[in-house]
């Protein structure tokens, strides 16, 4: 009996997070730039190091780990973007 060997692994060894900031259309006078950032992690390193560190950070500063960290919440003195404010 022959077994089939996969040509490539079913899943990548890496996880990628991508975020953008700014305006990708015509340049805005309020925010005249566009930034695209990537973080690429090996999944084992991410699971063993990054997630445990983030959980400890959230428990230390918030008392729980359900908080979602947004840049305007973790940047001192910067208010929530107008487009995200609740009336």
N, C-alpha and C positions, 0 to 999 in steps of 0.2 A: 504494500500500500504506500502510495506517495503522499507526502504532505506538501501543501502549498506554502511557500515562503513569501511573506509580504514584500513588495518592492520597497515600500517606505513605511515608517511607523504610522500608526493611525492618528497619533496626536503629536504635536510639536513638543520639544523639550523645554521650550521657552514660553513665557507669557509676556505680552506687550501691552502697556498702557499708553494711550495717546491723549493729549489734551491741547486745546488751542485757546488763545486769548487774543482779543483785538478784532479788527474788522478785515475780512478778506476781500471786501469790495473796495469801493473808492475810499481813500484815506479819510478818516474822521479827525476833525480838529480836536475832539475830546480825547481820543486815544489813537494817535497817528502811527500805529504799528500793528504788526501781526506776528504772533509767536506760535510755533508748533513744537511741542516737546514730546519726547518719547522716553519711556523707561522700559528696558528689556531685562527680564529676570529669568534665570534658570529656575524652573518650577520647584526643584528640591530646595534650593537656597531661599526662594520666596516663602515656601511653606515653613521651613525650619527657622528662618531668621526674621524676615520682614513682617510677616503676620503676627508673630509673637511679640515683636518690638512694638508694633502699632497697638496691639491689645493692651500691653503694659502702659503705654503712653496714655491711652484713652482712660483706663482705670485710674491712673494716677491723677489726671487732671479733670476728669468728668465724673468719676465714680461708676461708670458703666462703659460698655463698648459699642453701644448702638448709635453713638454720635457719628455724623458724616462730616468730615473736616473739609470745609470750603476755604479757598484762599482768603476771602474777605473776613472770615471768622478767625483765622489764625494769624493775620497780619495786624499788628498793633496800630490802632488809630485809623483804620480804614473802614468805612461804612459799607454795608451791603449795597450791591449795585442797584440803581434805581429800577431797572427792569425786573428785579427779583423781589422787590419790597412788596409787602402786603398792604392793601389800603387800610 
